[in-house]
Amino acid sequence: MHQSGDSPLANGPGVDGRGADGQLVLAEAGTGTEVGAGTVPAAWRDPALSTAERVADLLGRLTLEEKIGQLASYWPGASATPGDMAPHQHELTDDTPDWSGLIRTGLGQLTRPFGTAPVDAGVGASALARIQREVVAANRFGIPAVAHEECLTGLMTWGATVYPTPLAWGATFDPELVERMAGQIGSAMRRLGIHHGLAPVLDVTRDPRWGRTEETIGEDPYLVATIGTAYVRGLETAGVIATLKHFVGYSASRAGRNFGPVSMGPRELADVLLPPFEMAIRDGGARSVMNAYVELDGVPVAAHGGLLTDVLRGEWGFTGTVVADYFAVLFLERLHHVAAHAAEAAALALAAGIDVELPAVHCYGSPLLAAVRSGAVPEAVVDRAASRVLQQKCELGLLDPDWSPVPEALAGSGTDDPAGVKGSVDLDPPTNRAVARQLADESVVLLDNDGALPLPPRARVAVVGPLADTTTGLFGCYTFPSHVGIRHPEMPLGVDASTPLAALRAELPEATVTYAPGCSVDDLDTSGIEAAVADVAEADVCVAVLGDRAALFGHGTSGEGCDAVDLNLPGVQARLLEALLDTGTPVVLVLMTGRPYALGPLADRPAAVVQAFFPGEEGGPAIAGVLSGSVCPSGRLPVSVPRHSGSQPTTYLTPALGRRSEVSSVDPTPLYPFGHGLSYTTFTWDDVRVDAAPLGSAVVEVPTDGDVTVSLTVCNTGERAGADVVQLYLHDPVAEVTRPVVQLIGYARVQLDPGQARRVSFRVHADLASFTGRAGKRIVEPGDLALHLSTSSADHRHTVALRLVGERRTVDHHRHLTAAVTVA
């Protein structure tokens, strides 16, 4: 959830934590030792010992109050101003906490020291260093706090690179590039003294009416898992703890309503929603998980030990921390009504497996302390959570004797005085912008084109639409401009970003380009349509730039709390589009959105359709590049685009009766299927082989514990460089439970020059055909299968017939999760 503040890291109690020589003095009460220059550290401060030994030593020294302090958090700069925050947070936010009292027994986490209000990066790093000194000096063991930030589309602070939204990552089908992006994000965070990132979002899209669809990677668990795991690897390799959100079920609420109850059986949960989290933990090394706000079959996830402990730790072996989504522990009392008071909420969440209460202490403070002292909560449960927190602090180096509160970004400046470091830290360097541009380029999807694109270089172009001459359509909800900057209109954007109109004028310097907004994103005023129509009637081509404005809790058309009643374009944008189409001038429709929208009766009328999902600070030039032809489009849809606004909720991942049939008058067939995307060049797929043998008509037998390699040659037969995406789908015609008609199990993005050919191979283990059977166990069943080599979930170029032979197998967390891909 969301919180604002007037000034992050406001002046605190003034405890400096330094002796006369300027060195930190950390006194250990009860040990008779002083940790400082020239002294022998206690066991918990000895880096030569194992993490387990150090944590056990420190935990044994802490009082109950000090253990509970490690489970608490503080939000510097938090404001309780009404109307300036999310629902329920005004009454839950205390902007005058007893800071000195809070940190006297230690502190687990600092919440969003950079992402609460606009702050210069150098000044923010200086202020964070000062607060860490105060935390260290106040508690008797000198334990620093873990600082966390939002980082979904880049570090969410003023001036940091704004990368495309996760739905755009999915459109790239390029996990290696996403990993590079995450590495850049993590490096920036560590330089500033931030240890813990609240990303990625691994919710699988189930109903695109949900406002947070923009934060998801797509509607397919394999795509979400592989792209999300790549993000985790990038962040964790940079030394920042990645937090998987939102475990689990958040995206599957009834009618796509935020916080809504989830009606889902255990098989769908296991086979669709859990796999991305499983892969990100096992293969990505994620060290933190955040609970979902929702309830599953009446049990709020924040109190669901079956998920947070049995599955996460018992089955998957997760050893990191589980952190509460903001106020989720208190919501057990306030919203879910499964706890009568804060102490009971604390008991439920702690027993279920939530280790840290975010963003501030409500339940894991005096209410938890009283519950332990009364015997209602065993102290061993507190010990369990505290040891996990201390383990991560040890892994981060926060318990080492040479730890310094001065972050790397300020280490070479010779000062951490705010006045001296202002403007000294660049969070949007050219290397970051280059990756942001590549991601934006690869994420733009050309959905349809009758030859109108690329635009002629000297054309008369009428640009129309509410998102054409603004940067609004570039930024998703969890970017600083949309999340925080929108409440600070006096501040500049913080990053350079071209509007689509400005970028198109730069791309087509010889064209005559006019502009008319036509309407706004979401109001009902139609007075601007007439002027826009007049411009279009005089043009060779119209570029209509329509879509969403991301914001929070009803203040936008996409984003957290901005759920949609249906999938019609917001406001009067459909009326504007119809009027433009009626002119007879070819219309190129550019959609800048956080979810797919249905065009209904207008679907087949545009001359071309381009989809961009909040493409970030470099999105304007990326879209203009696709329109002009300087960028060869290569994005593929991570979500299906419906034809009708009322055909939701549906995704391609459905059994046969979820598709069009004679027993229902509703046709859910999408206008554009998952995986669809066009190019300005052409590709052929030839020479399909199975285990090196040419594909024939015979069924290939594979043991239920074996694998098979399927390969083909992709050739660029056009006149320009481009990328194709080979998608591998599994079809299981008969099983003991209903199965999706097709399911993605592999993909490869292949970059090719004109005339170039490359061979793509998929090694497919039988485990990839596993599913949750009637008994609730994941099984591999013998029988017939088909592998489709496809350009989308609906366009299958080649089919390989397989038969799994041998014993039925039960598989677990150690099964093969991915198809091994080689491109040679």
ZAMARGU-4260 file (C-alpha; in steps of 0.2 Angstrom, whole numbers, plus 5000, padded with zeros to 4 digits):
<rodrens>
0) 5000/5000/5000 | 5005/5018/4999 | 5010/5032/5011 | 5016/5050/5009 | 5026/5062/5019
5) 5032/5079/5018 | 5050/5076/5022 | 5058/5059/5023 | 5070/5056/5037 | 5065/5071/5047
10) 5077/5077/5060 | 5077/5065/5074 | 5082/5065/5092 | 5100/5070/5089 | 5109/5054/5096
15) 5125/5054/5086 | 5132/5038/5092 | 5150/5044/5092 | 5164/5046/5104 | 5175/5061/5106
20) 5186/5054/5092 | 5172/5053/5080 | 5171/5034/5080 | 5155/5024/5084 | 5154/5018/5102
25) 5144/5002/5103 | 5143/4996/5121 | 5137/4978/5125 | 5128/4978/5141 | 5131/4963/5152
30) 5146/4957/5142 | 5160/4968/5150 | 5167/4972/5132 | 5166/4987/5121 | 5166/4984/5103
35) 5177/4997/5094 | 5195/4999/5088 | 5207/4987/5096 | 5195/4976/5105 | 5190/4957/5103
40) 5173/4956/5096 | 5160/4945/5104 | 5156/4929/5095 | 5141/4937/5086 | 5152/4950/5078
45) 5165/4937/5072 | 5164/4935/5053 | 5175/4920/5055 | 5160/4910/5063 | 5145/4903/5054
50) 5130/4914/5052 | 5120/4901/5063 | 5133/4902/5077 | 5133/4921/5077 | 5114/4922/5077
55) 5113/4910/5091 | 5125/4919/5101 | 5117/4936/5099 | 5099/4929/5101 | 5104/4922/5118
60) 5110/4939/5124 | 5094/4948/5119 | 5080/4952/5131 | 5062/4948/5126 | 5059/4967/5122
65) 5075/4967/5111 | 5070/4952/5101 | 5053/4960/5098 | 5062/4976/5093 | 5069/4966/5078
70) 5052/4962/5072 | 5046/4980/5071 | 5048/4994/5058 | 5048/5013/5058 | 5042/5024/5043
75) 5053/5040/5043 | 5044/5055/5036 | 5027/5046/5037 | 5012/5058/5038 | 4995/5056/5044
80) 4988/5069/5033 | 4970/5065/5028 | 4967/5062/5009 | 4986/5060/5006 | 4987/5042/5008
85) 4978/5025/5005 | 4962/5020/5013 | 4963/5014/5032 | 4981/5022/5033 | 4976/5039/5040
90) 4970/5031/5056 | 4985/5019/5057 | 4999/5031/5054 | 5007/5040/5068 | 5018/5054/5062
95) 5024/5058/5080 | 5030/5042/5087 | 5041/5040/5102 | 5057/5038/5092 | 5069/5037/5106
100) 5058/5024/5115 | 5056/5014/5099 | 5075/5012/5095 | 5080/5009/5113 | 5077/4990/5111
105) 5083/4990/5093 | 5074/4991/5077 | 5071/4978/5063 | 5067/4989/5048 | 5067/5007/5041
110) 5052/5009/5029 | 5055/5019/5012 | 5068/5032/5018 | 5069/5038/4999 | 5052/5034/4992
115) 5041/5043/5003 | 5043/5061/4997 | 5055/5070/4984 | 5073/5070/4991 | 5090/5072/4982
120) 5099/5055/4982 | 5114/5062/4991 | 5104/5071/5004 | 5094/5056/5007 | 5109/5045/5009
125) 5116/5057/5022 | 5100/5057/5031 | 5099/5038/5031 | 5116/5037/5038 | 5112/5049/5052
130) 5096/5039/5057 | 5106/5023/5056 | 5119/5030/5068 | 5104/5035/5080 | 5098/5017/5079
135) 5115/5009/5082 | 5119/5021/5097 | 5102/5019/5105 | 5102/5000/5107 | 5114/4991/5118
140) 5121/4979/5105 | 5123/4992/5091 | 5112/4983/5079 | 5108/4993/5063 | 5091/4992/5055
145) 5087/4985/5037 | 5082/4999/5026 | 5069/4994/5012 | 5062/5002/4997 | 5050/4999/4983
150) 5059/4995/4967 | 5047/4987/4955 | 5051/4998/4940 | 5067/5005/4947 | 5072/5012/4964
155) 5056/5022/4968 | 5064/5038/4972 | 5066/5055/4964 | 5078/5056/4950 | 5081/5037/4948
160) 5079/5028/4932 | 5061/5023/4928 | 5061/5007/4918 | 5045/4999/4910 | 5032/4991/4920
165) 5032/4972/4923 | 5018/4969/4910 | 5031/4976/4898 | 5045/4965/4904 | 5033/4950/4900
170) 5031/4957/4883 | 5049/4956/4879 | 5051/4937/4883 | 5069/4942/4887 | 5074/4936/4905
175) 5092/4941/4902 | 5088/4959/4899 | 5076/4959/4914 | 5091/4952/4925 | 5102/4966/4919
180) 5089/4979/4923 | 5087/4972/4941 | 5106/4972/4943 | 5106/4990/4940 | 5092/4993/4952
185) 5100/4983/4965 | 5117/4992/4963 | 5109/5009/4965 | 5100/5003/4981 | 5116/4996/4989
190) 5126/5012/4985 | 5113/5022/4995 | 5112/5011/5010 | 5096/5001/5005 | 5097/4983/5009
195) 5079/4976/5005 | 5069/4978/4989 | 5050/4975/4989 | 5049/4967/4972 | 5046/4958/4960
200) 5027/4955/4959 | 5024/4937/4954 | 5005/4937/4954 | 4998/4929/4938 | 4985/4939/4929
205) 4968/4930/4932 | 4956/4945/4929 | 4963/4960/4920 | 4950/4971/4928 | 4961/4971/4943
210) 4970/4988/4945 | 4987/4980/4948 | 4987/4970/4932 | 5000/4982/4926 | 5012/4976/4940
215) 5010/4958/4935 | 5021/4950/4921 | 5007/4941/4912 | 4994/4928/4913 | 5005/4913/4911
220) 5014/4906/4926 | 5029/4900/4916 | 5032/4917/4909 | 5029/4925/4926 | 5041/4913/4934
225) 5055/4914/4922 | 5055/4933/4920 | 5052/4936/4939 | 5066/4924/4943 | 5078/4933/4932
230) 5073/4949/4941 | 5077/4941/4958 | 5094/4935/4952 | 5098/4952/4946 | 5093/4961/4963
235) 5101/4947/4974 | 5117/4947/4964 | 5119/4965/4968 | 5117/4961/4986 | 5099/4967/4989
240) 5086/4956/4997 | 5072/4953/4984 | 5054/4951/4991 | 5042/4941/4982 | 5025/4949/4981
245) 5011/4945/4984 | 5011/4927/4992 | 4998/4921/4986 | 4981/4924/4977 | 4980/4943/4977
250) 4977/4943/4958 | 4963/4931/4958 | 4950/4941/4969 | 4932/4940/4964 | 4928/4952/4950
255) 4946/4959/4950 | 4942/4970/4966 | 4957/4975/4976 | 4958/4965/4993 | 4942/4955/4987
260) 4940/4937/4993 | 4947/4923/4982 | 4937/4909/4976 | 4950/4896/4971 | 4952/4878/4973
265) 4969/4870/4979 | 4973/4863/4962 | 4972/4880/4953 | 4982/4888/4967 | 4996/4874/4965
270) 4997/4874/4946 | 4994/4892/4942 | 4998/4904/4956 | 5012/4895/4966 | 5025/4890/4953
275) 5032/4908/4950 | 5036/4909/4969 | 5043/4892/4969 | 5055/4895/4955 | 5060/4912/4961
280) 5065/4904/4978 | 5073/4889/4972 | 5082/4895/4956 | 5083/4914/4960 | 5088/4913/4978
285) 5075/4926/4984 | 5077/4929/5003 | 5061/4937/5007 | 5042/4935/5004 | 5027/4947/5007
290) 5010/4940/5011 | 4995/4944/5000 | 4981/4954/5008 | 4967/4943/5002 | 4958/4928/5010
295) 4958/4911/5003 | 4942/4901/5007 | 4940/4912/5022 | 4957/4911/5029 | 4967/4928/5027
300) 4984/4924/5020 | 4993/4934/5034 | 4986/4921/5046 | 4988/4906/5034 | 5001/4894/5042
305) 4998/4881/5029 | 5005/4893/5015 | 5017/4904/5025 | 5025/4889/5035 | 5020/4872/5028
310) 5022/4876/5009 | 5035/4890/5009 | 5047/4883/5022 | 5041/4864/5024 | 5040/4860/5006
315) 5051/4872/4997 | 5064/4874/5011 | 5063/4893/5011 | 5075/4900/5025 | 5073/4919/5023
320) 5060/4932/5031 | 5042/4934/5028 | 5037/4952/5029 | 5019/4959/5031 | 5012/4969/5017
325) 5009/4986/5024 | 4997/4985/5039 | 4992/4967/5035 | 4994/4961/5053 | 4983/4974/5060
330) 4970/4971/5045 | 4967/4954/5053 | 4958/4964/5066 | 4952/4979/5056 | 4947/4972/5040
335) 4946/4953/5041 | 4939/4952/5058 | 4948/4936/5063 | 4956/4944/5078 | 4948/4953/5092
340) 4962/4965/5096 | 4980/4969/5090 | 4988/4956/5102 | 4977/4942/5094 | 4982/4948/5077
345) 5000/4948/5081 | 4998/4930/5088 | 4989/4924/5072 | 5002/4932/5060 | 5017/4927/5070
350) 5011/4909/5072 | 5007/4908/5054 | 5025/4913/5049 | 5026/4932/5047 | 5042/4938/5054
355) 5042/4957/5052 | 5028/4969/5053 | 5028/4983/5040 | 5028/4997/5038 | 5027/5003/5056
360) 5024/4994/5073 | 5006/4992/5078 | 5004/4973/5083 | 5022/4968/5085 | 5026/4980/5099
365) 5018/4982/5116 | 5003/4971/5111 | 5015/4956/5107 | 5025/4959/5122 | 5010/4958/5133
370) 5004/4942/5124 | 5021/4934/5127 | 5021/4939/5145 | 5004/4932/5148 | 5008/4916/5140
375) 4996/4918/5126 | 5011/4918/5114 | 5026/4906/5116 | 5042/4916/5117 | 5049/4902/5105
380) 5039/4909/5091 | 5047/4926/5094 | 5064/4918/5094 | 5060/4910/5078 | 5056/4926/5069
385) 5070/4936/5077 | 5083/4923/5072 | 5077/4925/5054 | 5079/4944/5055 | 5096/4943/5063
390) 5102/4930/5050 | 5098/4942/5036 | 5107/4956/5045 | 5122/4945/5047 | 5121/4940/5028
395) 5120/4959/5024 | 5136/4963/5034 | 5126/4973/5047 | 5133/4963/5062 | 5151/4964/5056
400) 5163/4975/5067 | 5168/4985/5052 | 5150/4990/5046 | 5148/5008/5043 | 5132/5018/5042
405) 5140/5029/5028 | 5135/5021/5011 | 5146/5018/4996 | 5138/5033/4987 | 5145/5045/5000
410) 5161/5035/5005 | 5172/5045/4992 | 5165/5062/4995 | 5174/5065/5011 | 5158/5071/5020
415) 5140/5066/5023 | 5134/5083/5027 | 5118/5086/5017 | 5124/5102/5010 | 5140/5095/5004
420) 5133/5080/4996 | 5118/5087/4987 | 5118/5083/4968 | 5133/5071/4970 | 5123/5055/4966
425) 5117/5051/4949 | 5103/5038/4949 | 5099/5039/4930 | 5116/5037/4921 | 5117/5033/4903
430) 5120/5014/4906 | 5103/5013/4915 | 5095/5023/4902 | 5102/5012/4888 | 5094/4996/4897
435) 5078/5006/4899 | 5077/5010/4881 | 5081/4992/4876 | 5067/4986/4887 | 5055/4998/4880
440) 5060/4994/4862 | 5058/4975/4865 | 5041/4977/4874 | 5031/4987/4861 | 5019/4975/4853
445) 5013/4977/4835 | 4996/4969/4836 | 4989/4973/4819 | 4996/4982/4803 | 4988/4983/4786
450) 5003/4992/4779 | 5000/5009/4787 | 5016/5006/4797 | 5030/5011/4796 | 5024/5029/4793
455) 5030/5038/4778 | 5044/5050/4782 | 5035/5065/4774 | 5017/5061/4778 | 5005/5073/4785
460) 5002/5065/4803 | 4988/5071/4814 | 4992/5065/4832 | 4977/5064/4843 | 4974/5058/4860
465) 4975/5062/4879 | 4992/5053/4881 | 5000/5060/4866 | 5008/5076/4873 | 5011/5071/4891
470) 5022/5058/4900 | 5008/5051/4910 | 5006/5036/4899 | 5024/5031/4902 | 5023/5028/4920
475) 5015/5014/4930 | 5008/5015/4948 | 5023/5010/4957 | 5035/5023/4949 | 5040/5038/4958
480) 5031/5051/4946 | 5014/5042/4948 | 5016/5036/4966 | 5023/5051/4975 | 5028/5064/4963
485) 5010/5067/4958 | 5007/5075/4975 | 5021/5086/4973 | 5017/5097/4957 | 5030/5110/4962
490) 5044/5097/4959 | 5051/5093/4942 | 5049/5075/4935 | 5066/5070/4941 | 5071/5061/4924
495) 5071/5066/4906 | 5057/5059/4897 | 5050/5063/4880 | 5031/5063/4876 | 5026/5052/4862
500) 5022/5068/4852 | 5039/5075/4854 | 5047/5059/4851 | 5038/5056/4835 | 5042/5074/4829
505) 5060/5070/4832 | 5059/5053/4822 | 5050/5061/4807 | 5058/5078/4805 | 5052/5080/4787
510) 5034/5076/4792 | 5020/5088/4795 | 5014/5084/4812 | 4998/5092/4820 | 4991/5088/4838
515) 4974/5089/4846 | 4970/5080/4863 | 4952/5076/4858 | 4948/5071/4876 | 4955/5067/4893
520) 4959/5050/4899 | 4944/5047/4910 | 4931/5062/4911 | 4916/5063/4900 | 4919/5079/4891
525) 4917/5077/4872 | 4920/5095/4867 | 4937/5092/4860 | 4932/5078/4848 | 4926/5090/4834
530) 4943/5099/4833 | 4952/5083/4833 | 4941/5076/4819 | 4945/5092/4809 | 4964/5089/4810
535) 4962/5071/4805 | 4952/5075/4790 | 4966/5085/4783 | 4980/5072/4787 | 4987/5057/4777
540) 4987/5047/4793 | 4981/5048/4811 | 4990/5042/4826 | 4978/5040/4841 | 4987/5039/4857
545) 4974/5032/4870 | 4975/5023/4886 | 4977/5024/4905 | 4983/5036/4919 | 4991/5026/4933
550) 4988/5032/4951 | 4982/5025/4968 | 4965/5021/4975 | 4953/5028/4962 | 4963/5043/4957
555) 4968/5034/4940 | 4962/5021/4928 | 4975/5009/4932 | 4985/5005/4948 | 4983/4999/4966
560) 4964/5001/4970 | 4960/5007/4952 | 4950/4992/4947 | 4939/4992/4932 | 4920/4988/4930
565) 4923/4982/4912 | 4937/4982/4899 | 4930/4997/4889 | 4943/5011/4886 | 4941/5024/4900
570) 4931/5039/4899 | 4925/5044/4881 | 4941/5038/4872 | 4931/5025/4862 | 4919/5039/4856
575) 4935/5049/4851 | 4942/5033/4842 | 4925/5030/4833 | 4925/5048/4827 | 4942/5047/4820
580) 4939/5031/4811 | 4923/5039/4803 | 4934/5052/4795 | 4941/5039/4783 | 4959/5044/4786
585) 4969/5028/4791 | 4970/5027/4810 | 4985/5020/4819 | 4980/5016/4836 | 4993/5017/4850
590) 4988/5010/4867 | 4998/5015/4882 | 4989/5005/4896 | 4991/4995/4912 | 4979/4982/4906
595) 4972/4975/4890 | 4957/4984/4883 | 4943/4977/4872 | 4939/4988/4856 | 4922/4979/4853
600) 4914/4984/4837 | 4929/4995/4833 | 4942/4981/4834 | 4944/4978/4815 | 4944/4996/4809
605) 4961/5004/4814 | 4974/5003/4800 | 4987/4997/4813 | 4987/4994/4832 | 5002/4996/4843
610) 5002/4991/4862 | 5014/4998/4875 | 5012/4994/4893 | 5018/5009/4903 | 5035/5009/4894
615) 5045/5020/4906 | 5056/5035/4904 | 5062/5029/4887 | 5045/5024/4881 | 5041/5039/4870
620) 5056/5036/4859 | 5053/5017/4858 | 5035/5020/4852 | 5040/5033/4840 | 5054/5021/4834
625) 5041/5008/4830 | 5029/5020/4821 | 5044/5027/4811 | 5052/5010/4807 | 5068/5014/4816
630) 5063/5000/4828 | 5058/4983/4822 | 5044/4978/4833 | 5047/4962/4843 | 5036/4962/4858
635) 5023/4948/4861 | 5008/4949/4871 | 5010/4943/4890 | 4991/4944/4891 | 4977/4940/4879
640) 4967/4955/4872 | 4949/4952/4873 | 4937/4957/4859 | 4922/4960/4870 | 4923/4970/4886
645) 4912/4958/4896 | 4921/4942/4892 | 4932/4942/4907 | 4938/4934/4918 | 4947/4923/4906
650) 4965/4919/4900 | 4971/4907/4887 | 4976/4895/4901 | 4959/4886/4902 | 4952/4869/4899
655) 4941/4866/4884 | 4925/4871/4892 | 4933/4888/4896 | 4934/4891/4877 | 4920/4895/4864
660) 4908/4880/4864 | 4890/4877/4859 | 4883/4876/4877 | 4886/4895/4880 | 4881/4911/4870
665) 4897/4920/4876 | 4912/4919/4865 | 4928/4922/4875 | 4940/4920/4860 | 4952/4934/4862
670) 4955/4947/4848 | 4973/4945/4850 | 4980/4929/4859 | 4993/4927/4872 | 5010/4927/4864
675) 5004/4937/4848 | 5015/4950/4840 | 5020/4956/4823 | 5036/4962/4815 | 5042/4972/4800
680) 5052/4957/4794 | 5048/4939/4790 | 5054/4923/4798 | 5053/4904/4792 | 5054/4889/4804
685) 5061/4874/4796 | 5070/4857/4799 | 5061/4852/4815 | 5070/4838/4824 | 5067/4827/4839
690) 5083/4821/4847 | 5092/4826/4832 | 5081/4815/4820 | 5070/4824/4807 | 5052/4826/4813
695) 5041/4811/4806 | 5024/4805/4808 | 5028/4792/4822 | 5024/4795/4840 | 5040/4798/4850
700) 5041/4788/4866 | 5049/4796/4882 | 5050/4789/4899 | 5040/4797/4913 | 5057/4802/4921
705) 5066/4806/4904 | 5067/4820/4892 | 5067/4824/4874 | 5075/4838/4864 | 5065/4847/4851
710) 5074/4859/4839 | 5071/4870/4823 | 5080/4882/4812 | 5073/4900/4812 | 5078/4911/4797
715) 5076/4929/4795 | 5069/4930/4777 | 5066/4949/4777 | 5077/4964/4773 | 5080/4970/4790
720) 5086/4964/4807 | 5073/4958/4819 | 5069/4946/4833 | 5057/4932/4833 | 5050/4923/4849
725) 5048/4904/4847 | 5035/4898/4860 | 5034/4880/4865 | 5017/4874/4872 | 5011/4857/4879
730) 4995/4849/4875 | 4988/4835/4886 | 4973/4828/4878 | 4968/4816/4892 | 4972/4817/4910
735) 4964/4812/4927 | 4959/4830/4930 | 4955/4843/4917 | 4970/4852/4909 | 4973/4868/4899
740) 4971/4865/4881 | 4989/4872/4879 | 5001/4878/4892 | 5018/4887/4889 | 5033/4877/4894
745) 5047/4886/4885 | 5052/4900/4874 | 5067/4908/4865 | 5069/4926/4859 | 5080/4925/4843
750) 5089/4940/4836 | 5093/4938/4818 | 5101/4949/4804 | 5093/4948/4787 | 5097/4931/4779
755) 5104/4924/4796 | 5098/4908/4802 | 5100/4901/4820 | 5095/4884/4828 | 5084/4884/4843
760) 5083/4869/4854 | 5072/4865/4869 | 5076/4850/4881 | 5060/4846/4888 | 5059/4834/4904
765) 5044/4824/4907 | 5042/4834/4924 | 5036/4849/4913 | 5020/4839/4910 | 5016/4837/4929
770) 5001/4843/4937 | 4991/4842/4953 | 4981/4826/4952 | 4965/4821/4961 | 4974/4816/4977
775) 4982/4833/4978 | 4999/4827/4974 | 5009/4833/4959 | 5011/4819/4946 | 5018/4814/4929
780) 5006/4803/4921 | 5010/4791/4907 | 5000/4794/4891 | 5000/4804/4875 | 5005/4822/4874
785) 5009/4835/4860 | 5022/4849/4859 | 5018/4864/4849 | 5031/4875/4841 | 5021/4891/4840
790) 5020/4910/4837 | 5007/4912/4850 | 4995/4902/4861 | 4983/4900/4846 | 4995/4899/4831
795) 5005/4882/4831 | 5017/4880/4817 | 5024/4863/4820 | 5018/4848/4832 | 5028/4834/4839
800) 5018/4819/4845 | 5025/4811/4861 | 5020/4797/4872 | 5026/4796/4890 | 5029/4778/4895
805) 5033/4770/4911 | 5027/4772/4929 | 5016/4786/4935 | 5027/4797/4946 | 5025/4809/4960
810) 5036/4824/4960 | 5041/4837/4972 | 5050/4854/4974 | 5066/4846/4966 | 5057/4843/4949
815) 5063/4851/4933 | 5054/4868/4932 | 5061/4874/4915 | 5065/4868/4898 | 5083/4871/4894
820) 5085/4882/4879 | 5100/4884/4867 | 5101/4896/4853 | 5116/4892/4841
</rodrens>
